[in-house]
Amino acid sequence: MANCGALRRADEGDLDSTHPVSILMREHEIILGNLQELRQIAAQVKSARGFEELGGQLERLKAIARLLLDTESHHKREEEAIFPRMEQHGMMGPPQVMRMEHEELRARKRTLAGLVEQPGSTGFAEFAVPVSEVGDYIASALTDHIFKEDNILYPMALEALEPEEWDKVREEFDQIGYCPFTPGKTSSPQA
């Protein structure tokens, strides 16, 4: 395995594409695009007067809800591979806060998925109000959460963890699995 800890440092954020933090941040980019779309659809749901006004947006909303549920492997990789190592280096607060936010987001994502699975099983108002509220919440909270990870948590982890630790993190990432893409393997075996 290539040394994941060997960073190309042309600037502070320049990581090898196989580095665990690079993988997480690429996933964040995909998730953020879907959150922007979720925010737009939630606004459409809120202003619509019936299911017929939503057209294909209901199917897109279902797809986004499924993607958000699939991000569980992203959270799991952070919680099981990175957070414990940060805590071993004495960084207790940030991982604890991120875990709590993950738990709240998990509950909201499950709620959204349940609401959009059978949209016609209730009246439109009974569907629209909670979907727009939980959609707005997820879009805002997860966007803020990603900002904190990208700009606070990951830089702290990069500063604290040693190159060998990042190699182990990547091995654990591969065991847990990925979403919404599978990154390339590292470039060469470690000597």
C-alpha positions as CSV (number, residue, x, y, z in Angstrom):
1,M,0.0,0.0,0.0
2,A,1.3,3.5,-0.8
3,N,2.0,5.6,2.1
4,C,-1.2,7.5,2.6
5,G,0.5,9.8,5.0
6,A,2.8,11.1,2.4
7,L,1.0,14.3,1.4
8,R,1.8,16.5,-1.5
9,R,1.8,19.9,0.1
10,A,1.7,22.4,-2.7
11,D,-0.9,24.0,-0.4
12,E,-2.5,22.9,2.8
13,G,-5.4,21.0,1.2
14,D,-3.4,19.1,-1.5
15,L,-3.7,15.4,-0.6
16,D,-3.0,12.3,-2.7
17,S,-6.3,11.2,-4.1
18,T,-6.1,7.9,-2.3
19,H,-5.7,9.5,1.1
20,P,-8.6,8.9,3.5
21,V,-9.3,12.6,4.0
22,S,-9.2,13.2,0.2
23,I,-11.8,10.3,-0.2
24,L,-14.0,11.8,2.5
25,M,-13.9,15.3,1.0
26,R,-14.7,14.0,-2.5
27,E,-17.7,12.2,-1.0
28,H,-18.6,15.5,0.7
29,E,-18.7,17.3,-2.7
30,I,-21.2,14.7,-4.0
31,I,-23.3,14.9,-0.9
32,L,-23.3,18.7,-1.0
33,G,-24.6,18.7,-4.5
34,N,-27.5,16.4,-3.4
35,L,-28.1,18.6,-0.4
36,Q,-28.5,21.7,-2.6
37,E,-31.0,19.7,-4.7
38,L,-32.8,18.5,-1.6
39,R,-33.1,22.1,-0.4
40,Q,-34.7,23.1,-3.8
41,I,-37.1,20.2,-3.8
42,A,-38.1,20.8,-0.2
43,A,-39.0,24.4,-1.2
44,Q,-41.0,23.1,-4.1
45,V,-42.9,20.7,-1.9
46,K,-43.6,23.5,0.6
47,S,-45.1,25.7,-2.1
48,A,-46.9,23.1,-4.1
49,R,-50.7,22.5,-3.7
50,G,-50.6,18.8,-4.5
51,F,-48.6,15.8,-5.6
52,E,-49.3,16.5,-9.3
53,E,-47.3,19.8,-9.1
54,L,-44.2,17.9,-8.1
55,G,-44.0,15.6,-11.2
56,G,-40.6,13.9,-11.4
57,Q,-39.3,15.6,-8.3
58,L,-40.8,12.9,-6.1
59,E,-38.6,10.3,-7.8
60,R,-35.6,12.5,-7.4
61,L,-36.5,13.1,-3.7
62,K,-36.6,9.3,-3.2
63,A,-33.2,8.9,-4.9
64,I,-31.7,11.7,-2.7
65,A,-33.2,10.0,0.5
66,R,-31.6,6.7,-0.5
67,L,-28.2,8.4,-1.2
68,L,-28.4,10.0,2.3
69,L,-29.1,6.6,3.9
70,D,-26.1,5.2,1.9
71,T,-23.8,7.8,3.5
72,E,-23.8,5.6,6.6
73,S,-20.6,4.0,5.4
74,H,-19.1,7.5,5.3
75,H,-20.0,8.2,8.9
76,K,-19.0,4.7,10.0
77,R,-15.5,5.2,8.5
78,E,-15.1,8.4,10.4
79,E,-16.4,7.0,13.6
80,E,-14.5,3.7,13.5
81,A,-11.2,4.6,11.7
82,I,-10.5,8.3,12.3
83,F,-12.2,9.4,15.5
84,P,-10.6,6.8,17.8
85,R,-7.1,7.7,16.6
86,M,-7.8,11.4,17.2
87,E,-8.9,10.5,20.7
88,Q,-5.7,8.5,21.2
89,H,-3.9,11.8,20.4
90,G,-5.9,13.6,23.1
91,M,-8.5,15.2,20.8
92,M,-11.8,14.3,22.5
93,G,-14.2,17.1,21.9
94,P,-14.4,17.3,18.1
95,P,-15.0,13.6,17.5
96,Q,-17.6,13.5,20.3
97,V,-19.5,16.5,18.7
98,M,-19.4,14.9,15.2
99,R,-20.7,11.6,16.6
100,M,-23.6,13.4,18.2
101,E,-24.4,15.2,15.0
102,H,-24.2,11.9,13.1
103,E,-26.8,10.4,15.4
104,E,-29.2,13.3,14.9
105,L,-28.6,13.2,11.1
106,R,-29.2,9.5,11.0
107,A,-32.6,9.9,12.6
108,R,-33.6,12.7,10.3
109,K,-32.4,10.8,7.2
110,R,-34.5,7.8,8.2
111,T,-37.5,10.0,8.8
112,L,-37.1,11.6,5.3
113,A,-36.7,8.1,3.7
114,G,-39.9,6.9,5.4
115,L,-41.9,9.9,4.3
116,V,-40.9,9.8,0.7
117,E,-41.3,6.0,0.3
118,Q,-45.1,6.1,0.1
119,P,-46.0,9.8,-0.7
120,G,-49.6,9.1,-1.7
121,S,-50.4,7.1,1.4
122,T,-51.4,10.4,3.2
123,G,-52.9,13.6,2.1
124,F,-50.6,16.1,0.5
125,A,-50.5,18.5,3.5
126,E,-49.6,15.6,5.8
127,F,-46.8,14.8,3.4
128,A,-45.6,18.3,2.4
129,V,-45.1,19.8,5.9
130,P,-42.9,17.2,7.4
131,V,-41.0,16.6,4.1
132,S,-40.2,20.3,3.7
133,E,-39.2,20.6,7.4
134,V,-37.0,17.5,7.6
135,G,-35.5,18.3,4.1
136,D,-34.6,21.8,5.1
137,Y,-33.2,20.5,8.4
138,I,-31.0,17.9,6.7
139,A,-29.8,20.3,4.0
140,S,-28.8,22.9,6.5
141,A,-27.4,20.7,9.3
142,L,-25.5,18.4,7.1
143,T,-24.0,21.3,5.1
144,D,-22.8,22.9,8.4
145,H,-21.6,19.5,9.6
146,I,-19.5,19.0,6.4
147,F,-18.1,22.5,6.7
148,K,-16.9,21.7,10.3
149,E,-15.4,18.4,9.2
150,D,-13.6,19.8,6.1
151,N,-12.3,22.9,7.9
152,I,-11.8,21.9,11.5
153,L,-11.9,18.1,12.1
154,Y,-9.9,16.9,9.1
155,P,-7.1,19.5,9.4
156,M,-6.8,18.5,13.1
157,A,-6.6,14.8,12.2
158,L,-4.0,15.5,9.4
159,E,-1.9,17.4,11.9
160,A,-2.1,14.7,14.6
161,L,-2.0,11.3,12.9
162,E,1.3,9.8,11.7
163,P,1.7,8.5,8.1
164,E,1.5,4.8,9.3
165,E,-1.8,5.6,11.0
166,W,-3.2,6.9,7.8
167,D,-2.2,3.7,6.1
168,K,-4.2,1.7,8.7
169,V,-7.1,4.1,8.3
170,R,-7.2,3.5,4.6
171,E,-7.2,-0.3,5.2
172,E,-10.1,0.1,7.6
173,F,-11.9,2.3,5.0
174,D,-11.6,-0.4,2.4
175,Q,-13.0,-3.0,4.8
176,I,-16.0,-0.8,5.8
177,G,-16.9,0.2,2.2
178,Y,-17.7,3.4,0.4
179,C,-20.4,5.7,-0.8
180,P,-21.3,7.2,-3.3
181,F,-18.2,6.1,-5.2
182,T,-15.4,3.6,-4.7
183,P,-11.9,5.3,-4.7
184,G,-9.0,3.9,-6.6
185,K,-6.5,1.6,-4.9
186,T,-3.3,3.1,-3.6
187,S,-0.6,3.2,-6.2
188,S,2.0,0.8,-5.0
189,P,2.7,-1.7,-2.2
190,Q,4.5,-0.4,0.8
191,A,8.1,-1.6,1.1
